[in-house]
Amino acid sequence: MQPNKITRILKIAFGIFMVLVYVGMGVLVLMHTFDIPWRWAEIVFGIILIAYGIFRGYREITGESYYEK
């Protein structure tokens, strides 16, 4: 394999991993896994994490990248 192809595969794998981390953390926050004293803060933070994970997933699917410029 060419070094350029390996780099691209690793970037895609890391992108997918980060999407799973953001969405997973958002779900965990919404499930009251962490001891955050304000419920409204949990809801807002969980929704933001899930929304950002979906945004990153969309960018991963469409092939847009921050690094290709």
N, C-alpha and C positions, 0 to 999 in steps of 0.2 A: 504494500500500500504506500501511496505517496504521503509525505508528511502533511500536505495541505488537506488531503482527504481525512486523515486521522484527526486533525485539528477540528475539522468541520463536524465529524461524528461526535467528538467529545463535547463540542459546544451544544449540539442538539441534545445529547444525553443530559448535560448539566441543566439546560433550559427546561427539559421535561421534569427533571428532579426538583427544580425550584418551583415549578408550577404545583407539583404535588405537595411540597412543603408549605407554600402559602395557603393553598386551599385546605390542607389538613390542619394547619394551625388555626385558621379561621373557624373551622368546624369545632375544634377542641375548645376554643374560646367561647363559642356559642353554647357549647354543652356544659358550661360552668366547670370546666376541668381545673382552671386556675383560680386562685383565691383573690379575685378582683372585687373590692368592696362595693363598687357601684354597678348595678346590673345594666344601666343604660350605657356605661362605658364598654362593658363586655359586648353588648349588641353592636355598637358603632364600630368598635375595633374588629370584631369578627367579620362584619359585613365588608369593611375596608379590605381586610386580608383576602377574603374570598373574591371580591371584585378585582383586586390586583392580580390574584392568581389566574382568574379568567382572562384578564387583559394580557398577561404574559403568555397564556396558552394560545390566545388568538394570534399574537405576534409570532409565536413559534410555528403555528399551523400555516400562516400566510407567508412565512419565510422572511419576514422583516427582522433585521438584526441591528443592534446598536454598533456592532464591531465591523461592519462591512463598508464603512465610509472611508 
